[in-house]
Structure formats: C-alpha cells, structure tokens
Amino acid sequence: MKKTAPLNRTIYLSRSERRKGGRLFLKFSALNGFGISFLGDATVTLLAIYFGATNLELGLISAMLHISGIFLLIIPRLFKGKNVVTVGFWAWMTRGFVSLPYIALLYIDGKPAVVLIMVLYALFCLSRTAGVAMVTTVQKRLMVNRTQSDVIYRNASSFQSTSIMARFISFLILSVRRIAELPGLVGLTIFGIIANTAAAFSFRRIPNRTKVDYQKGENLFVIFRRSMGLSSSRQVLFLRWISLAQTIFFAMTVPFLRRSAGLDSAQIFLYTIAGALAALISSLTLRPVAAKAGSRPLLFFSAIPATALFLLWIFIPNTLNLEIYALAGFFSMFFMFALNLATNRLLMGITPDEGAVGFNSMETFVTSILAIIVGFSAGSLADLSARISEFFPINDFGLVFLPAAIGSALQIILALKIDEPGSMRLAESARILTNVDNLRTWQMVSNLESTADPVKRKTLVHSVGHSRAQVASSEIGKILAEPLSQEKGELIDALFFTRRPELVGFLCDEASSPTAFHREKAIFALGAYPGERTVSVLSALLQDQDPGIQAAAAKSLGRIGRNEELGRVRELWKESRGLHEHLDLMIALFHMDPEKSYLEDLFSSQTARDGERMERTLFTLLSRQFGMSPPLGILYRDESRRFGEGLKLLLEESMDTAFLLEKSDLLTDLWQAGDFGMIWRLCNDALAGVQPPEEVVPIQKALLGFPPEAADSANALAALYFTYQILTSGAQE
C-alpha cells in the first residue's frame, strides 16, 4: 500500500488542536490558580511581615514578580530553537523546586529569614518569568480573532475560580488555633508546590509547533525601539505598564491591613478572597462586553471608577471592620481586573505572529525595569505616609495609592486616543453599558455561542428574540446574516411579535430571494411592518410561481392593512386547493375584504368535498378570527375522541339559547342517526328573519346559502356552533 506523505504543518494549530489545547490550557489555568495563590505574594508578604520586614522590603516583594523580567534579556538567546511548551514546562517545574527551602523558615529567625524569603521569592519569580513569555505565546496560538475574547476570559475565570478556593483553604488552615501562624504559612507553600507541579505537566501536553526564535540584531532594545515608533503599539504598551504598576501599588493593601489596620493572617486571606471573587465576577460578566463593544470602551469606563477607588484607599481609616475593607477591595479589584483584561486583549492584538517570544520578552523586560522603580517607590511612599499621616488626613500607607490613581487618569486619556478596529464609539457604548438589559442580552448571546445543548439554545434564542434591549437588534442581525443558522428561523418568527424596524431591510431581502432558506418565515414577519417597501415586496410576490409564497404574501399584506390587491387575492382564493394556502388566504381576506364574501365559498359543497379534516381546520380558524367562545377547536377535539361528544358539549354551553335548549333532544337523535342535512335545515329556520349585529351578518348569509345535501358531521357541528354565536350576539335584544 502506498504511503501518503506526512502533512507539512505550519506553526499555526488546526481547529482540533486548538480545541484540545484549549481544554488543557484551561486545566493548566485552574491548577495554576491553586499554585500561585499558595506560593504568591500574599503568602510571601505575610511570611516577611512575620519576620519583621521593612516597608521597603515589602514594596520590593510586591514588585518582585515583575522585576524578574530583567532575566528575559537573555531568554531568546538562551533557548533559541527550543519548543516554547518545553521551555514553559521546565520553567514551571523550576519555580516549584526553588520553593522547597521555605521549610527552613521553621528553624531560622529575624533578618536571615527575611533575606531567605526574598531570595527564594526572587528565584520563584525568575523561573516564572522565563515561562510567562512562553505561556503567552502558547495562548496566542490557541485562539483566532473570533475566539480571542472567549479564550482570554474563560482562562481568567478558571484561574480566579481556583484562586478563590485556594484562598479559602488558606483561611481555614490559618484559622485553626492549634496550627501556629508560621507552620500554617509554610504548609501553604507545600500545597502550592504540588499544584504548581500538576499545572506544569498539564501545560506540557498542549499541542504546539512554535519555537523560541531569535534573529541576530533582534534584541530587546531593537524590538522596543520599533514598538515605540508605532503609535498603536506605543499606546497599548503604555496601558499595559500602567496596569501592572497599579497591581504592584495595590498589593500594598496587604501590609496596610496587616500592620496598620491590625488584621491577622486568616483575615488577610478573607480579604484576598473578596479580591479574587471580584476578579472572577469581572471576567464572567465583562467577557461579552469586550467581545461585542471592544476593549477601548471597557478600558475607558473601568478607569473612571478605578480612579475614584484608588483615591479612596489614600484616605480610608485604619480603624474599620474587615467587611468594609473587603468591600473596598472587591470593587477595586473588579475594575482593576477589567483594566487588566482589556489591556491584555489589546496587547494580544499587537503581538506579532513572527517573533512573538521576542516581543513578549521585551514587554516583560521593560515591565521589570519599571517594577524596580515602582517597588522602591511603594516602600518609600509607605514610610513617607507614616511620617506625614499625623499632619494630613491620610492613612499610614495612603501615598502608595496616589500614583495608582494618577495611572487610572492616564488610562482614561489613552483610551480616548487609542484606535481599536471594530470597537464601539464611547458615546454609543455608554448608552449600552449603562443598561442592564443590554448587558443581559450580550451575556445571552455569548452563552448561545458557547453552548451546544439544544434545549438551552432554544431558551436563549427565545429570550434574545423577544428582548427589548437596544443591542438586541444588532446581535440578532449578526445571527441572521449566517446563511444556515439553526436559530435563524426562530429569530425571524420572533421579528413578527417583537418589532424591529431596523431589520426590515433584511426581511425584504430574504422574502424577495427565491433561494432563501427561510423565505416564507420572512414573508410572515413582514406582516408586522407596514410601509411602502414592504408593500412593494409583498405585492410583487403575489405573482410568484409558488402558490404557497403567493398566499403567504397575501396574508402579510392583509395584516398591514393594504387591500389594493383584493381582486388578486380573491382570484388566488378561488384557485387555491392546499390547506396552508387556504388558511393564509382566509387570513388575508379577513383583513382585506370588508364584506367577508369569502365566507360564501367557505360554506359550500366544494369545501365539503375537500374532506372533514380540512373543514374542521378552516371552521376553527374562522371562529378564532371572530374571537368566539367557547373555542370551536375544543368541540372538534371531543367529537374526534367519541362520536356525539362535541355536540353534547355544545348543547351544555348553549343552554341560554331557546333554539338549542328546546331542540336538544331532537338534535341528539338526528346526530346519532346521521341526518346532518336536517340539522342544517333547523339552523336555517332558526336564522331566518334574525337581524344580528353587522359584524356577523356575513356568517349568517353564508350559512343560509349552504346546500343541506352537502352536509356532514364537520360542517353540521359548525352550523350549530355559528348559529349559536349569531343568536347570542345581540340579535334578540
């Protein structure tokens, strides 16, 4: 058997590879949420505070994660040609190995312990930094533009979910009185090592063909200079660096709460749970916003409240309850995380396909330089705040948060200037983002795109189709533009009941096209949109070769109140034989024909020849058109179940009418004998000389003109039913 040549793959992954890799990356994010929560800055900061670290040392710890980016200066050269997944795997394994010596803290004290903590955390951050450029590159390969928001936000949600669990576990452990603070914190690092190792092995299985690339002369400084030369890249990078600086400054809330506010370690982890919960809610609720509105509006409208919240942290007293601090931390983290996610999304957009590792290394390297400055600044500002807090109404760490507030103000300005293709204008997005219904509709559309369950999809489609939110029309329009969408037909039906005039152009195009899959549904929906364009389209369709299209167009013309084509519709009614055409044309004539002359054709020998099944359907529709009660359909239902039951129910309902009450026994006997012609004659006798209200005169006239020799059980029951309706419509008054 001849062997086929292996497929020559590019660095880009196939759809199946992206799907598999996405699942593994989601698992990696979840495990990493455990690992970083146990090994990250909260645990390390509390350990350092336990051994008496200074504010400057705490500031460096809060910035250490980003300072380590200096190491990226040599990453492209050091690992040139290596698979980025392999490099990322060993980087993650290394950061677990360097955390093992935390156990030594059980046996040392004082300044040596602080030095050990800072050295170990620096090594942890260095190994993490070596892997983070690889992780970012791998994540970029797992998405395309269409799925970018979904991938970023899903992974962020997965990370934050497990981070909350890890912080809750930390709270429980540190709350146990028999476990001292130091052993409890060291125990958390052991849990972190285990979770970190599991995350590394999950990352190792992700499909990838991208290798670390380095071109001679393409060092970080060259990439930096080139990126700064492009206004679009420069603005995004500034936003990124401001966002990370805010993260470093905000991390100083932990030493503020521990030292100044006097919270214990267990309470600190409760506070961090509030922050992690805010980040999770932010990623879940804002994913559809970023996907639909773009990153620019999200950035702008998150930076405004973030500025106010950072200013709040400058003045917040150190005598409040944990609940107040947790609430402030929750809202601060919510908008900080929104800023981070919006910035990351913009950063993904400017990351080049070729040279992604080099670009990510440059970005992180510059971040590390800034982090050194920010870290020292955070510690120095904390010391300065403690000295001047007696003279100014700020807390002991107040000045630490002032640069973060200034950074948010700069983000507002940059968001106004940045150009993001496809994003909404700020004025338009403001009207939408301030409306809860719009956000709910976006969330429903996002869920619709991500679920395959047919029951859930049907429920979501119904909700979207009948939503009154401003954004509903544009979202429905996007779905309708898909040629063979499963939901397209249901949404077109919904356009009849929930009018959206801005989509009438789509309906006209769909109705006019002979090859449109949902043509008849579009014609039906046009019945809710009066207007010259609609009339023009529907009138033209009356000449279509398909009788079903002609009848559907006639029905919609009738519903929008146009009777110019009454003559043509009457011709179609005379010629029609199919049930659906009959029903549509009946509806058209009901609205178009003031004399209701079609009823004479309805009560005729021709209709009787079409069969009782068709008669029952047509007469039921007639009763609905006139809004009669009880429903005729119920009488036919009972009659179908058992012969004579429909008549029995009608006689029970009509005891207020002398004719039916006096003739009930006779009618029952005639029914059982099958003498339906005699029943018709009795009805005609009862109607002779009666002068009913004008609206039911056409029915009376049609009944009196029916030939009794064409009688059967279906039209005989209809005769009794409509006779009863006429006699009780005010004719005897």
Number of C-alpha atoms within 10 A of each C-alpha: 3 4 5 6 6 6 6 5 9 9 12 17 18 14 12 10 16 21 15 15 24 21 15 20 26 21 19 25 25 22 24 27 28 28 27 20 28 29 25 20 20 23 22 24 23 23 22 24 19 17 19 16 20 15 21 18 22 28 28 25 28 30 30 24 24 29 27 26 29 21 17 27 18 14 22 24 16 12 16 15 13 15 16 25 25 18 22 25 21 19 21 26 21 21 26 24 15 18 19 14 13 20 15 13 19 11 7 13 13 13 13 12 22 23 15 17 24 21 13 19 24 21 20 24 24 24 25 24 29 28 26 23 28 26 21 17 26 24 20 21 22 24 21 13 10 9 11 18 23 19 20 21 23 18 21 22 25 22 25 28 20 21 28 25 17 23 27 17 16 25 21 14 20 24 17 12 8 9 13 12 20 16 14 19 23 23 18 22 25 19 17 25 24 15 23 27 22 18 25 23 16 21 25 19 16 21 21 21 15 23 22 23 20 18 11 6 9 15 18 21 14 12 19 18 11 12 20 15 11 10 13 16 19 18 20 24 22 16 28 23 20 23 22 23 24 23 18 25 26 21 22 25 22 24 24 19 21 18 15 17 19 14 19 15 24 18 18 24 26 20 26 24 24 23 25 27 20 25 28 25 19 23 24 17 16 20 26 23 22 24 19 19 21 23 25 30 26 26 26 22 19 21 25 16 17 24 24 14 22 26 19 18 24 20 18 18 16 18 10 10 10 16 12 12 19 19 15 20 22 22 19 24 25 24 24 30 24 28 28 20 27 26 24 18 21 22 19 19 15 16 18 14 14 11 19 23 28 28 23 22 28 24 22 27 24 21 26 25 15 19 29 19 15 26 26 20 19 32 24 18 23 26 18 16 20 16 13 15 16 11 7 10 13 20 23 26 32 26 26 31 28 19 20 25 25 15 22 28 17 16 25 20 13 18 22 14 13 16 14 16 8 11 17 17 14 18 9 11 21 15 12 18 18 10 14 11 17 20 20 17 23 25 20 19 22 18 15 19 11 11 12 10 9 10 10 13 20 15 13 20 22 16 16 25 24 16 18 16 17 15 21 21 20 12 16 21 15 10 17 21 11 11 11 13 11 15 19 21 17 16 24 26 19 21 26 19 13 16 18 16 13 10 17 21 12 15 24 21 15 20 27 19 11 14 9 14 15 20 22 22 22 27 32 24 24 31 24 21 22 17 12 9 13 22 22 12 19 26 20 12 21 22 13 16 9 11 19 20 23 25 29 29 32 34 28 28 35 26 22 19 14 18 19 13 14 18 12 15 26 20 10 19 21 12 12 16 13 12 16 14 22 22 20 23 28 28 22 28 26 21 21 25 17 11 12 18 16 19 19 17 15 21 26 19 15 11 17 18 11 13 12 15 12 18 22 20 17 18 22 19 18 21 19 13 13 11 10 15 11 15 14 23 17 14 21 22 13 16 19 12 10 10 13 17 16 20 23 17 15 20 22 12 15 20 14 12 14 12 18 23 15 11 13 19 12 12 22 16 12 15 20 12 9 14 16 24 20 17 24 27 16 18 22 21 13 15 20 11 8 14 16 19 12 9 14 16 16 16 24 24 17 18 24 19 14 21 14 20 11 18 23 20 22 20 24 22 26 23 27 22 24 22 23 24 22 22 21 15 15 11 13 10 8
